[in-house]
Amino acid sequence: MRGFAVTNEFKSKYPERYTKLAQAFESTLARKDVQKFLKSSDIGGVWVGPERATEMMVENYETFKTYKYLLD
């Protein structure tokens, strides 16, 4: 999983900029040349959007929290 992050403050303080940034990532990842490069570099390039990305991060955090004792 790859991601790009901004603070909640950025999202709430500059909602138009946040939307523009999210749209830029989505349109960039939709380009065939970008997908080809990402695939050849073994880098993930599936756009899931901000909401699903946040859900995935929370899920991953909870998993790590549950099994953190195995990482100590």
C-alpha positions in Angstrom: 0.0 0.0 0.0 1.3 3.4 -0.9 -0.2 6.7 0.2 0.0 10.4 0.4 -0.9 12.2 3.6 -1.9 15.6 4.7 -3.0 16.8 8.1 -6.6 17.1 9.1 -5.9 20.8 9.7 -5.0 21.1 6.0 -8.2 19.3 4.9 -10.4 21.5 7.2 -8.6 24.8 6.6 -8.2 24.5 2.8 -11.0 22.2 1.6 -10.7 23.4 -2.0 -6.9 22.7 -2.1 -7.5 19.3 -0.5 -10.0 18.4 -3.2 -7.7 19.7 -5.9 -4.8 17.6 -4.5 -6.9 14.5 -4.3 -8.2 15.0 -7.9 -4.6 15.5 -9.1 -3.5 12.2 -7.6 -6.5 10.4 -9.0 -6.0 11.7 -12.5 -2.3 11.1 -12.4 -2.8 7.4 -11.3 -5.4 7.1 -14.2 -2.7 7.7 -16.8 -1.5 4.6 -18.7 2.1 5.8 -18.8 2.1 6.3 -15.0 0.5 2.9 -14.5 3.2 1.3 -16.7 6.0 3.0 -14.8 4.5 2.0 -11.4 4.0 -1.6 -12.5 7.6 -1.9 -13.9 8.9 -0.4 -10.6 6.8 -2.8 -8.5 5.0 0.2 -6.9 1.3 0.1 -6.2 -0.9 2.4 -8.2 -4.5 1.6 -7.3 -6.6 4.7 -6.4 -8.9 4.0 -3.5 -9.7 7.6 -2.6 -9.3 9.5 0.7 -12.1 7.8 2.6 -11.1 4.2 1.8 -7.5 5.1 2.4 -8.3 6.4 5.8 -10.3 3.2 6.6 -7.4 1.1 5.5 -5.0 3.0 7.7 -7.2 2.6 10.7 -7.6 -1.1 10.0 -3.8 -1.5 9.7 -3.3 0.5 12.9 -5.7 -1.8 14.8 -4.0 -4.9 13.5 -0.5 -3.6 14.5 -1.9 -2.6 17.9 -3.4 -6.1 18.4 -0.1 -7.9 17.5 2.4 -5.3 18.7 3.6 -7.7 21.4 5.0 -9.9 18.5 7.1 -7.0 17.3 8.8 -6.2 20.6 
